[in-house]
Amino acid sequence: MRQNQEKGNLFYSTEEADFIRLYEMKTMLESITDGFFAVNGNWEFTYVNKESERLLEHARENLIGRNIWECFAYGKDSKFYIELQKASKQETSVHFEYFVADKEQWLVVNAYPLRGGLAVYFKDITEEKEYLTQIEDRNKLLTDIAWVQAHKIRGPVANILGLSKLFNYDNIADPINKDILQKLRDTVNDLDIVIKEVVQKTNLTINSK
């Protein structure tokens, strides 16, 4: 007598139910936007979804049954190798980012232990990393601008204010006024250089958007 399992209003044999679950899982794995692959205890590919084919630039039929470390040149000192080995040996999940130097590509990777292997999800986050780098560079420029405004501008402005108080407005012909005017010119020139520096950094910030 066959063992039956209910699904909706229908009854399926255990074999049929297992097949349906397998089909539904495969359909789900093929529809997700993440790359996904599974390896067994010998690090041989047992499943590779469509997105993995695109990201790894290998057809799944060329990967299934082959050892991942033989297919890809992940050195034993690479983060990818170390983290997957950790997930396998310690039977724990791992989450990490990995830079593929020859492709200039950033990947975020999540690996989970399976019975006798690993399930690995990964996706390309290169655009996100580049955007964050731009934000960090822009913030650094803004910090530099704030520092220039707080320190380099303050000095010349203080000098101008101090010299203006020494100017003899009652006697324009006072010889000291000539020295004060020359010092004012020098200070204004210094201030002009600082302002140009601020403008240059501001333009860089605007152009980086």
C-alpha positions as CSV (number, residue, x, y, z in Angstrom):
1,M,0.0,0.0,0.0
2,R,1.4,3.3,-1.0
3,Q,1.9,6.0,1.6
4,N,-0.1,9.1,0.6
5,Q,0.4,12.8,1.4
6,E,-2.3,15.5,1.0
7,K,-1.7,18.6,-1.1
8,G,-4.8,20.8,-1.4
9,N,-7.6,18.4,-2.3
10,L,-5.3,15.9,-4.0
11,F,-3.4,13.0,-2.6
12,Y,0.2,12.2,-3.8
13,S,2.4,9.3,-3.1
14,T,5.6,10.0,-1.1
15,E,7.6,9.8,-4.3
16,E,5.3,12.2,-6.1
17,A,5.3,14.6,-3.2
18,D,9.1,14.6,-3.0
19,F,9.3,15.2,-6.7
20,I,6.9,18.2,-6.4
21,R,8.9,19.7,-3.6
22,L,12.1,19.3,-5.6
23,Y,10.5,20.9,-8.6
24,E,9.1,23.8,-6.5
25,M,12.5,24.4,-4.9
26,K,14.3,24.3,-8.3
27,T,11.8,26.8,-9.7
28,M,12.4,29.1,-6.7
29,L,16.2,28.9,-7.0
30,E,16.0,29.7,-10.7
31,S,13.8,32.7,-10.1
32,I,15.8,34.4,-7.4
33,T,18.0,37.3,-8.3
34,D,20.9,36.0,-6.2
35,G,23.4,33.5,-7.5
36,F,23.1,30.1,-5.8
37,F,25.1,27.0,-5.8
38,A,25.5,23.9,-3.6
39,V,28.5,21.7,-3.1
40,N,28.8,18.4,-1.4
41,G,31.4,17.2,1.2
42,N,34.0,16.8,-1.5
43,W,33.5,20.5,-2.6
44,E,31.9,19.3,-5.9
45,F,29.1,21.3,-7.4
46,T,25.8,19.6,-7.1
47,Y,23.6,22.5,-8.2
48,V,24.2,25.8,-10.0
49,N,21.3,28.3,-10.8
50,K,21.0,30.5,-13.8
51,E,22.3,33.7,-12.0
52,S,25.4,31.8,-10.8
53,E,26.1,30.9,-14.4
54,R,26.1,34.6,-15.3
55,L,28.1,35.8,-12.3
56,L,30.7,32.9,-12.5
57,E,30.8,33.1,-16.3
58,H,30.5,29.3,-16.5
59,A,27.7,27.1,-17.8
60,R,26.3,24.8,-15.1
61,E,27.0,21.7,-17.2
62,N,30.7,22.6,-17.0
63,L,30.6,22.9,-13.2
64,I,28.3,20.1,-11.9
65,G,30.4,17.3,-10.4
66,R,33.6,19.3,-10.5
67,N,35.6,20.6,-7.5
68,I,35.1,24.3,-6.8
69,W,38.7,24.8,-5.9
70,E,39.8,23.3,-9.1
71,C,37.4,25.3,-11.2
72,F,38.3,28.7,-9.7
73,A,41.6,30.0,-8.5
74,Y,40.7,30.9,-4.9
75,G,43.9,30.7,-3.0
76,K,43.9,29.2,0.5
77,D,44.7,32.7,1.9
78,S,41.7,34.2,0.1
79,K,38.7,35.3,2.1
80,F,36.4,33.2,-0.1
81,Y,38.3,30.0,0.7
82,I,38.8,30.7,4.4
83,E,35.1,31.6,5.0
84,L,33.7,28.6,3.1
85,Q,36.1,26.3,4.9
86,K,35.0,27.8,8.2
87,A,31.3,27.3,7.3
88,S,32.0,23.6,6.4
89,K,34.3,22.7,9.3
90,Q,32.4,24.5,12.0
91,E,28.9,23.8,10.5
92,T,28.0,27.5,10.8
93,S,26.6,30.1,8.5
94,V,29.0,32.9,7.3
95,H,28.4,36.3,5.7
96,F,31.2,38.2,4.0
97,E,32.1,40.5,1.1
98,Y,34.7,39.4,-1.4
99,F,36.5,41.4,-4.1
100,V,37.2,39.6,-7.3
101,A,40.4,41.4,-8.5
102,D,40.5,40.2,-12.1
103,K,36.9,41.3,-12.7
104,E,37.1,44.4,-10.3
105,Q,33.9,43.0,-8.9
106,W,32.5,43.0,-5.3
107,L,30.4,40.1,-4.2
108,V,28.4,39.7,-1.0
109,V,28.3,36.0,0.0
110,N,26.1,34.0,2.4
111,A,26.9,30.3,3.0
112,Y,24.9,27.8,5.1
113,P,25.8,24.3,6.1
114,L,23.7,21.5,4.5
115,R,23.8,17.8,5.3
116,G,27.0,16.8,3.7
117,G,27.8,20.1,2.0
118,L,27.1,23.9,1.7
119,A,24.5,26.1,0.2
120,V,26.0,29.4,-1.1
121,Y,24.0,32.5,-2.1
122,F,25.9,35.5,-3.6
123,K,25.3,38.6,-5.6
124,D,27.2,41.4,-7.3
125,I,27.3,44.6,-5.2
126,T,29.9,46.5,-7.2
127,E,27.6,49.4,-8.0
128,E,26.7,49.8,-4.4
129,K,30.3,49.7,-3.3
130,E,31.3,52.3,-5.9
131,Y,28.4,54.6,-4.8
132,L,29.5,54.3,-1.1
133,T,33.0,55.1,-2.2
134,Q,31.8,58.2,-3.9
135,I,29.8,59.2,-0.8
136,E,32.9,58.7,1.4
137,D,35.1,60.8,-1.0
138,R,32.5,63.5,-1.0
139,N,32.3,63.5,2.7
140,K,36.0,63.8,3.0
141,L,36.0,66.8,0.6
142,L,33.3,68.4,2.7
143,T,35.3,67.8,5.9
144,D,38.4,69.4,4.2
145,I,36.3,72.4,3.2
146,A,35.0,72.8,6.7
147,W,38.5,72.6,8.1
148,V,39.8,75.2,5.7
149,Q,36.9,77.5,6.5
150,A,37.4,77.0,10.3
151,H,41.2,77.4,10.3
152,K,42.8,78.9,7.2
153,I,40.1,81.6,6.7
154,R,39.9,82.6,10.3
155,G,43.6,83.7,10.4
156,P,43.5,86.2,7.5
157,V,40.1,87.6,8.6
158,A,41.4,88.1,12.2
159,N,44.5,89.9,10.7
160,I,42.3,92.2,8.6
161,L,40.1,93.1,11.6
162,G,43.1,93.8,13.7
163,L,44.9,95.9,11.1
164,S,41.7,97.9,10.5
165,K,41.6,98.9,14.1
166,L,45.2,100.2,13.9
167,F,44.5,102.3,10.9
168,N,44.6,106.1,11.7
169,Y,41.4,107.3,10.2
170,D,41.8,110.8,11.7
171,N,45.1,111.3,9.9
172,I,45.2,109.5,6.6
173,A,48.7,110.8,5.9
174,D,50.0,109.1,9.0
175,P,53.1,107.0,7.9
176,I,51.9,104.0,9.8
177,N,48.9,103.8,7.5
178,K,51.1,102.9,4.6
179,D,52.5,99.9,6.4
180,I,49.1,98.9,7.5
181,L,47.7,99.1,3.9
182,Q,50.6,96.9,2.6
183,K,50.0,94.3,5.3
184,L,46.3,94.4,4.4
185,R,47.1,93.8,0.7
186,D,49.3,90.8,1.7
187,T,46.6,89.4,4.0
188,V,43.9,89.8,1.3
189,N,46.2,88.0,-1.1
190,D,46.5,85.1,1.4
191,L,42.8,85.1,1.9
192,D,42.2,85.0,-1.9
193,I,44.4,81.9,-2.1
194,V,42.4,80.2,0.6
195,I,39.1,81.1,-1.0
196,K,40.3,79.7,-4.3
197,E,41.2,76.4,-2.5
198,V,37.7,76.3,-1.0
199,V,36.1,76.9,-4.4
200,Q,38.2,74.2,-6.0
201,K,37.2,71.6,-3.3
202,T,33.6,72.7,-3.6
203,N,33.7,72.2,-7.4
204,L,35.2,68.7,-6.9
205,T,32.3,67.9,-4.5
206,I,29.7,69.1,-7.0
207,N,31.3,67.2,-9.9
208,S,31.5,64.0,-7.9
209,K,27.7,63.8,-7.6
